Amino acid sequence: MNGDAEGQNEQVTYTVTELAARINRALRSGLGDQVWVRGEIQGYRVSGAHAYFTLADTSGPNPAVLSVQLFAPVRNRLRPMLESNRLALADGIGVRICGQLDFWAQGGRLGLKMSDLDPRFTLGEIALARDAVIRDLTVAGLLDANAKRPLSPVPLRLGVVTSVGSAAWHDFISELDRSGLGFVVTAVDARVQGEDAVPMVTAAIAELSERTDIDVVLVMRGGGARNELATFDEREIALAIAHCQHPVITGIGHEVDRSVADEVAHTALKTPTACAGFLIQRVQEFVGAMEDRWRRILLAADRALTVSTRVDAAEIELRNRSQRIIERTGLRLDTVEARIRSHDPAVMLARGWSITRGSDGRAVRSVDQVTTGDELLTILADGQIGSTVTAVGPATQKESRDG
């Protein structure tokens, strides 16, 4: 027993502080001062100038987790890089980070003091997830399903999915109010980022889809980091838009990227203010077209009335002109009739003229038509005289003068 005690006394005994230091030296000796690790951010929280979260590997049935500390100096140093890539650290995003493993003696747990982040990894994860959803929607024939729904020429009844009370909401409503048009807005309040955003936005779209007093559904939020906007790359929201019974307009607050929601929506705009402007312009164009048609109707009616007045005047002129034509024609007919009557044989006979006809009944107009012995019939106004030609010769000078 004394031997065992002596052997135990020969073994090194550490204090907890000493053991923690030995663990840290072993970690750094085996893995180096800096180690890269990837996973999904969970439980992200800010405390003062520092931030803390858990990095989780969710690929297996039992997720492995690692505590991460992001202290103020590193956080401030990384901020410009995150902003330039339009990224923000938040729950649910995949990251590849670098840091120093550290066994925290006071808490009795292993953690990682974060020192750097690879933005390309996060952007790649977002892009891969987005592409997978678009590919599935295309295969299912749903990518342009909502785009085929007819958009009212006068969309005044609006269903809005957004965070009511946010700056985006106030920008949208203010723009509508300034237009002076009679918009009616039905809003469904929903989180637009964070873990509750996807189910809330999906449910809101489905709720508005069932309403019959809506012309169009708008899904809107203000600007944000790219990974925050990735909420609108989620499959559930895309399917809700594709199956919505009304055309959907998106205004998700981005200037460069298009989300999956944009791709599947009827019309994609950049901001809530742009959504309001689009609706205002469409209604104003409808009103302008109606006013133009009304002006054309009035002009056509005025022309019709003017034409009617002209027709009445033309009718009166035609009647007067016809009467004058008839009168002039009557005078000409009287003249012709008088001329005709003046050449009537009966009139000529009454004036002392006579008509002599040969045996063939033809009027004798020349001595060449008769010979001696021919029977002639002379017609006078009061009777007839038969005679026989006894001589034929030229007229004497006196006879020619009397004739």
C-alpha positions, 0 to 999 in steps of 0.5 A, spaced: 500 500 500 505 504 501 508 502 494 502 504 491 502 511 494 509 512 493 507 511 485 501 515 485 506 521 489 510 520 483 505 522 478 504 529 476 498 532 479 495 539 475 490 544 478 484 545 473 488 552 471 494 548 469 490 542 466 486 548 462 493 551 460 496 544 458 490 542 454 490 549 450 498 547 449 496 540 446 490 543 442 495 548 438 501 543 438 496 538 434 492 543 430 496 550 430 494 556 432 489 557 427 484 552 425 478 553 419 472 550 421 465 550 417 458 549 420 451 553 421 450 559 425 445 557 431 443 562 437 447 568 434 447 573 440 450 580 441 452 582 448 455 589 448 461 589 443 462 582 442 458 576 439 457 569 441 454 563 437 454 556 436 457 553 430 453 546 428 454 540 423 447 538 422 449 533 417 448 527 421 443 525 426 446 528 432 449 535 430 456 536 433 456 543 436 462 548 437 461 555 441 464 561 438 466 567 441 467 573 436 470 579 440 469 586 439 476 587 435 475 582 430 468 583 429 470 591 427 475 588 423 470 583 419 465 588 418 467 592 412 468 585 409 461 583 410 458 589 408 462 589 401 459 582 400 452 584 403 453 579 408 451 579 415 452 573 421 445 570 423 442 564 425 441 559 419 447 561 415 453 556 413 459 559 414 467 557 414 471 561 419 478 561 422 480 561 429 484 559 435 481 553 439 481 555 447 479 551 453 475 556 457 477 554 464 472 558 468 466 555 464 469 548 463 468 548 455 472 548 449 470 554 444 473 557 438 476 565 438 474 567 431 479 571 427 476 570 420 471 568 415 471 566 408 465 570 404 466 566 398 463 559 402 457 563 405 455 566 398 456 559 395 452 556 399 446 561 398 447 560 391 447 553 391 441 552 395 438 558 390 439 554 384 437 547 387 430 551 388 429 554 381 431 547 378 426 544 382 421 549 380 422 549 373 422 541 373 415 542 376 413 547 371 411 552 376 417 557 375 412 561 371 405 559 373 404 566 377 407 570 371 401 567 367 396 570 371 392 576 368 394 583 372 388 587 372 389 594 368 386 597 374 389 594 381 386 598 386 385 592 391 392 590 394 394 584 399 400 586 402 405 581 406 410 585 410 412 587 416 407 592 418 410 598 421 417 598 418 420 603 414 418 599 408 411 599 410 411 606 411 414 608 404 409 604 401 403 607 404 406 614 403 407 613 396 400 610 395 397 616 399 401 621 395 398 619 389 390 621 391 388 614 388 383 610 391 387 604 393 384 599 398 390 595 402 389 589 406 395 587 410 398 581 413 403 582 418 409 577 417 416 577 419 421 578 413 427 575 416 429 570 422 427 563 423 420 565 423 420 569 417 419 563 412 412 560 415 409 567 416 410 569 409 408 563 406 402 563 411 400 570 409 401 569 402 396 563 402 391 567 406 391 572 401 390 567 395 384 565 398 381 572 398 376 574 392 376 582 394 384 582 392 387 584 385 394 583 387 398 580 392 405 584 394 411 581 398 415 586 400 421 588 405 426 593 406 434 592 404 438 587 408 444 583 407 444 578 402 444 572 407 438 575 410 434 576 403 436 569 402 429 568 406 426 569 400 430 563 396 426 558 400 422 553 397 416 554 401 415 561 399 416 560 392 411 554 392 406 559 395 407 564 390 407 559 384 400 557 387 397 564 389 390 565 385 392 572 384 398 575 381 404 577 386 409 583 385 415 582 389 419 588 392 424 585 397 429 591 397 435 589 393 439 592 388 443 587 385 441 580 386 434 576 384 431 572 389 427 565 388 421 569 390 423 574 384 424 569 379 417 565 380 413 572 381 408 575 376 413 582 377 419 583 380 421 590 383 427 592 387 423 596 393 417 597 396 417 604 393 418 601 386 412 597 387 407 603 389 410 607 383 408 601 379 401 600 381 400 608 381 403 608 374 398 602 372 392 605 374 394 612 372 395 609 365 388 606 365 385 612 368 388 616 362 386 611 357 379 612 359 379 619 359 382 619 352 376 614 350 371 619 353 374 625 349 374 621 343 366 619 344 365 626 345 368 628 339 365 623 335 358 625 338 360 632 336 362 630 329 355 626 328 351 632 330 355 637 326 354 632 320 346 631 322 346 639 321 349 639 315 345 633 312 338 637 314 341 643 310 343 639 304 336 636 304 333 643 304 338 645 299 336 639 295 329 640 295 330 647 293 335 645 287 330 640 285 324 644 285 328 649 281 330 643 276 323 641 275 321 648 274 327 649 268 325 642 265 318 644 265 319 650 261 324 647 256 319 641 255 313 647 254 318 650 249 320 643 245 312 641 245 311 648 242 316 646 237 313 639 236 306 642 235 308 647 230 311 642 225 304 638 226 302 636 219 295 638 221 297 645 223 301 646 217 294 644 213 290 649 217 295 654 215 293 652 207 299 647 206 297 641 202 300 634 202 300 630 195 301 623 195 302 618 189 299 611 188 304 608 193 302 613 199 308 616 199 308 624 199 310 627 193 316 632 194 319 632 187 317 632 179 322 626 179 317 622 183 311 622 178 310 621 170 304 622 166 298 618 167 300 617 175 294 618 179 295 623 185 291 624 192 292 631 194 290 632 202 287 639 204 285 641 211 278 640 209 278 634 204 282 630 199 282 631 191 284 626 186 287 627 180 291 624 174 298 627 172 297 630 165 304 633 164 310 634 168 315 639 167 319 644 171 316 650 175 315 656 172 319 663 175 312 665 178 310 658 181 317 658 184 316 664 187 309 663 190 311 656 192 
